[in-house]
């Protein structure tokens, strides 16, 4: 009979066969031993790169669980107002029956049908509004206060640099949120949203990507958009749909991944047993059912090579260098940049690089191992804007 190990932060089996009576223990050891079927192995790379990338793209498209729908109305412009150096337009998209998705378009002065501009689809962090990314007043008094309101004005930074910025919120966030009556937490409905999507075989990120692909297709057909120079820029939660879209849409020119990088599987395996309340490392809105069966985040980013990619907030050195190996194989190392948080930019400050990561870590301990400085998690315009100006041939 299995013994319960008290005062421990890791899973153990007391059985001689190593099996677990605890189902959670079984699940944990399954995660630890699993190797994704389409993982990128830097020591044994795929013999045909194009075939591997296509296999990753096709499987990812299956996992997105996109709905099959009839043709929907085209997006409509609701308003257009001048701003200093650009024009602010409010639009509505109708990606599927019953759905309205508002978005903003910032068009720099001088960009029009005679002079189309390089364009960036801007995807914000978890609870961030499109208004904040555009430097506009918030629409709701219940919108959470942003810890980095100036640096997180992603769309405004790009527009001031001469690029068209298209800003789309995350599902269930800001204008897309149904605020609870008590007004205490504008995201309390997101778990319910995720659960209801799962009941119909869909999921949060699949919905997010579907909505944004609809707007991307619209953008490609706008006369003020240089359709050969469209990039994606995501911060925090927004990096996930941005990454997935970059894999699915090989014509997209570049990706700004404004977050830290690590293998999710490794993060789950090292997590401690909670002392009281059980909760998953990531909320439901980060979960794509079946994704880790096939690949992890570094594998997906490797599949973007040789297109330009920047990771602005570092992460696990081993996983950052795994992606670098993919770019080396494509003779495109100059197209890949990664930068650590300022706190970790000096090599001597990263005391755990390439170390074996122990099990039983708290979230705070895990962040230390993968070089994450949580209070300084925000959009990095000093890195992202020059990168896209270089690779998108921006006008200014």
C-alpha positions in Angstrom: 0.0 0.0 0.0 1.3 3.4 -0.9 2.5 5.6 1.9 1.7 9.3 2.1 4.9 11.3 2.4 4.2 14.3 4.6 6.2 17.5 4.6 7.4 17.0 1.1 7.0 19.1 -2.0 7.4 16.4 -4.6 5.6 13.2 -5.7 6.9 9.9 -4.4 5.8 6.3 -4.8 6.5 3.9 -1.9 5.7 0.9 -4.1 8.5 -1.4 -5.3 7.2 -1.2 -8.9 7.3 2.6 -8.8 3.6 3.0 -9.7 1.3 5.5 -8.0 -1.8 4.9 -6.1 -2.3 8.6 -6.2 -3.8 9.5 -9.6 -2.1 12.9 -9.4 1.2 11.2 -8.9 0.6 9.0 -12.0 -0.3 12.1 -14.0 2.9 13.8 -12.9 5.1 10.9 -13.8 3.3 10.6 -17.1 4.1 14.3 -17.8 7.7 13.8 -16.8 8.3 10.9 -19.1 6.4 12.1 -22.1 8.2 13.4 -25.2 6.1 15.4 -27.7 5.7 13.6 -31.0 6.7 16.6 -33.1 9.4 18.0 -30.8 12.4 19.7 -32.3 15.5 17.8 -31.3 18.5 20.1 -31.8 20.9 17.1 -31.6 18.9 15.1 -34.2 17.1 17.7 -36.4 14.5 16.6 -38.9 16.0 15.5 -42.2 13.6 17.5 -44.2 12.9 20.8 -42.4 10.0 21.8 -44.7 8.2 18.5 -44.0 8.6 18.9 -40.3 7.3 22.5 -40.3 4.3 21.5 -42.4 3.6 18.6 -40.0 3.7 21.0 -37.0 1.5 23.5 -38.8 -1.1 20.9 -39.8 -1.3 19.4 -36.4 -1.6 22.8 -34.7 -4.4 23.7 -37.0 -6.2 20.5 -36.0 -5.7 21.4 -32.3 -7.2 24.9 -32.8 -10.7 23.4 -33.2 -11.8 26.2 -35.5 -15.5 26.2 -36.3 -16.8 25.6 -39.7 -19.0 28.6 -40.5 -20.5 30.3 -43.5 -19.2 33.6 -44.9 -19.6 36.4 -42.5 -20.0 40.2 -43.0 -16.8 42.2 -43.5 -15.6 44.4 -40.7 -17.1 47.9 -40.5 -15.4 51.2 -39.5 -17.3 52.9 -36.7 -15.3 56.1 -36.4 -12.1 57.9 -37.5 -10.3 60.7 -35.4 -7.1 62.5 -35.9 -4.3 62.2 -33.4 -0.8 63.6 -33.2 1.1 61.9 -36.0 -1.6 59.3 -36.9 -5.3 58.6 -37.4 -7.2 56.5 -34.8 -10.0 54.3 -36.4 -12.4 52.2 -34.5 -13.7 49.1 -36.3 -15.9 46.1 -35.6 -15.3 42.5 -36.9 -17.9 39.8 -37.2 -15.9 36.5 -37.2 -18.8 34.1 -36.6 -22.5 34.2 -36.0 -23.4 36.1 -32.8 -20.0 37.5 -32.3 -18.7 41.1 -32.5 -15.0 41.9 -31.9 -14.1 45.6 -31.8 -10.5 46.6 -32.7 -8.5 49.8 -33.2 -6.4 50.8 -36.2 -3.6 53.4 -35.8 -2.6 54.7 -39.2 0.5 57.0 -39.3 0.3 60.3 -41.3 1.4 59.7 -44.8 0.3 56.1 -45.0 -2.6 55.6 -47.4 -3.5 53.6 -50.6 -0.7 55.3 -52.5 1.8 54.6 -49.8 0.9 51.4 -47.9 2.6 50.9 -44.6 4.2 48.0 -42.7 1.7 46.7 -40.3 1.8 45.2 -36.8 -1.1 43.2 -35.3 -0.8 44.0 -31.6 -2.1 41.5 -29.0 -2.1 42.7 -25.4 -1.5 41.0 -22.0 -4.1 39.2 -20.0 -6.4 41.9 -18.8 -5.1 44.8 -20.8 -7.4 46.9 -23.0 -6.9 47.9 -26.6 -7.4 51.5 -25.4 -4.3 51.3 -23.2 -2.2 50.0 -26.1 -3.3 53.0 -28.1 -2.7 55.5 -25.4 -6.5 56.2 -25.2 -8.7 56.7 -22.1 -10.1 53.5 -20.7 -13.8 52.7 -21.7 -14.7 51.2 -18.3 -14.1 52.6 -14.8 -13.8 48.9 -13.7 -10.8 48.3 -15.9 -7.9 47.1 -13.7 -5.0 49.6 -13.2 -2.1 48.7 -15.3 1.3 48.5 -13.6 3.2 49.8 -16.6 0.8 52.1 -18.5 3.4 53.9 -20.6 5.6 51.1 -21.8 2.6 48.8 -22.4 1.2 51.3 -25.0 2.4 48.8 -27.7 0.3 50.1 -30.6 1.2 53.7 -29.9 4.9 52.9 -29.9 4.6 51.2 -33.3 2.4 54.0 -34.8 4.9 56.7 -33.7 7.6 54.6 -35.4 5.7 54.8 -38.7 4.0 51.4 -38.7 0.3 50.7 -38.9 -0.9 49.2 -35.6 -4.0 47.0 -35.4 -5.0 46.3 -31.8 -7.2 43.4 -30.8 -8.2 42.4 -27.2 -8.2 39.0 -25.7 -11.6 37.2 -25.4 -13.5 38.1 -22.3 -11.3 41.1 -21.6 -12.0 44.9 -21.4 -14.7 45.7 -23.9 -15.2 41.9 -24.5 -15.8 41.3 -20.8 -19.2 41.2 -19.1 -18.3 42.9 -15.9 -19.8 41.3 -12.7 -22.3 43.3 -10.8 -19.9 43.9 -7.9 -17.3 45.3 -10.2 -14.5 43.7 -8.1 -12.9 41.5 -10.8 -13.4 42.1 -14.5 -12.0 38.6 -15.3 -14.2 36.5 -13.1 -16.1 35.2 -16.1 -13.1 33.9 -17.9 -13.0 30.5 -16.2 -16.7 30.1 -17.0 -16.0 31.1 -20.6 -13.3 28.5 -20.9 -15.4 25.8 -19.4 -18.3 26.5 -21.7 -16.1 26.5 -24.8 -14.6 23.1 -23.7 -18.0 21.6 -23.5 -18.4 22.2 -27.2 -14.9 20.9 -28.1 -13.4 24.5 -28.4 -11.0 26.4 -26.2 -10.0 29.9 -25.3 -6.8 30.2 -27.4 -8.5 28.6 -30.4 -11.3 31.2 -30.1 -8.7 34.0 -29.7 -6.7 32.9 -32.7 -9.8 32.4 -34.9 -11.0 36.0 -34.2 -7.6 37.5 -34.9 -7.1 35.5 -38.1 -10.4 36.9 -39.3 -9.1 40.4 -38.7 -5.7 39.5 -40.2 -7.4 38.4 -43.4 -9.3 41.8 -43.5 -6.0 43.7 -43.0 -4.3 41.9 -45.9 -7.0 43.4 -48.2 -6.7 47.0 -47.0 -5.1 49.4 -49.4 -3.2 51.2 -46.7 -1.5 47.9 -45.5 1.6 46.5 -47.2 0.5 42.9 -47.2 4.1 41.7 -47.7 5.1 43.3 -44.4 2.8 42.3 -41.7 4.1 41.2 -38.3 2.7 40.0 -35.0 3.5 41.5 -31.6 2.2 39.9 -28.4 2.8 40.7 -24.8 2.2 38.1 -22.0 -1.0 36.3 -22.8 -0.9 37.9 -26.2 2.3 36.1 -27.1 0.4 32.8 -27.2 -2.1 33.6 -30.0 0.7 35.6 -31.7 3.0 32.5 -31.7 0.2 30.2 -32.8 -0.8 32.5 -35.7 2.9 32.8 -36.8 3.1 29.0 -37.1 -0.3 28.8 -39.0 0.4 31.7 -41.3 3.8 31.3 -43.0 3.4 34.6 -44.9 3.6 36.7 -41.7 6.9 38.5 -41.8 8.1 38.6 -38.1 7.1 37.9 -34.5 7.7 39.9 -31.3 7.4 37.4 -28.4 7.3 39.8 -25.4 7.4 37.3 -22.6 9.9 34.7 -21.2 10.3 31.4 -22.9 10.3 28.0 -21.3 8.9 24.5 -21.9 5.5 24.3 -20.2 6.1 20.6 -19.6 9.2 21.4 -17.7 7.4 24.0 -15.6 4.6 21.5 -14.7 7.1 18.8 -13.8 9.1 20.9 -11.4 6.0 22.4 -9.6 5.7 21.6 -5.9 2.7 19.8 -4.4 0.5 22.6 -3.0 0.2 22.9 0.7 -3.5 23.6 0.7 -5.5 24.7 -2.4 -4.9 22.7 -5.5 -4.7 24.8 -8.7 -3.1 24.3 -12.1 0.1 26.2 -12.9 -1.7 27.9 -15.7 -5.4 28.9 -15.8 -7.7 27.3 -18.3 -7.2 30.2 -20.8 -3.7 29.0 -21.4 -4.6 25.4 -22.2 -4.9 23.9 -25.7 -6.1 20.3 -25.2 -3.6 17.9 -26.8 -0.9 20.5 -27.5 1.8 19.0 -25.2 1.2 15.6 -26.8 2.7 17.0 -30.0 5.0 20.0 -29.2 5.9 22.7 -26.7 6.4 26.4 -27.0 10.2 26.2 -28.0 9.2 23.7 -30.7 6.6 26.0 -32.1 9.0 29.0 -32.2 11.6 26.8 -33.8 9.1 26.1 -36.6 9.0 29.8 -37.4 12.7 29.8 -38.5 14.0 31.4 -40.6 11.5 34.3 -40.2 12.5 37.1 -37.9 11.8 36.4 -34.2 12.7 38.4 -31.0 12.1 37.2 -27.5 12.3 40.2 -25.2 12.2 38.8 -21.7 14.6 35.9 -21.8 13.6 32.7 -20.0 15.3 29.3 -19.6 18.7 29.4 -21.3 18.4 25.9 -22.6 15.1 26.6 -24.3 16.3 29.9 -25.8 19.3 28.2 -27.3 17.2 25.3 -28.6 15.4 27.9 -30.8 18.7 29.4 -31.8 19.8 26.0 -33.1 16.8 25.9 -35.4 17.8 29.3 -36.8 21.4 28.1 -37.2 20.2 25.1 -39.2 18.4 27.6 -41.5 21.5 29.8 -41.8 19.3 32.6 -40.3 20.8 33.2 -36.9 20.8 37.0 -37.6 17.0 36.8 -37.7 16.7 35.6 -34.1 17.3 37.7 -31.0 16.6 37.1 -27.4 17.2 39.4 -24.5 17.0 38.8 -20.8 15.3 41.1 -18.3 17.7 43.8 -17.2 18.1 42.1 -13.9 19.5 39.0 -15.7 21.3 40.5 -18.7 24.7 40.0 -17.1 25.7 36.4 -17.3 26.9 36.2 -13.7 23.4 37.1 -12.5 21.9 34.0 -14.1 23.1 31.4 -11.6 21.0 28.5 -12.9 21.6 28.6 -16.6 21.8 25.0 -18.1 21.4 23.5 -14.6 19.3 20.5 -13.9 16.1 22.0 -12.4 15.0 20.2 -9.3 11.4 19.2 -8.6 9.2 20.7 -5.9 9.7 24.4 -6.7 7.3 27.1 -5.8 6.3 29.5 -8.6 8.7 32.1 -7.2 11.6 29.6 -7.1 10.8 28.5 -10.7 10.9 32.1 -11.9 14.4 32.5 -10.4 15.6 29.3 -12.2 14.3 30.7 -15.6 15.5 34.3 -15.1 12.1 36.0 -14.7 11.8 39.3 -13.0 8.0 39.4 -12.4 7.7 43.1 -11.4 9.3 44.2 -14.6 7.1 42.1 -16.9 5.9 44.6 -19.5 6.2 45.5 -23.2 9.8 46.3 -24.2 9.5 49.1 -26.9 13.3 49.7 -26.8 13.8 46.2 -28.2 10.7 45.5 -30.2 10.4 48.7 -32.2 13.9 48.7 -33.6 13.6 45.0 -34.4 10.5 45.5 -36.5 11.7 48.6 -38.1 14.7 46.6 -39.3 12.8 43.7 -40.6 9.6 45.4 -41.9 11.2 48.3 -43.7 9.1 50.8 -41.8 8.7 54.1 -43.5 10.0 56.4 -40.7 
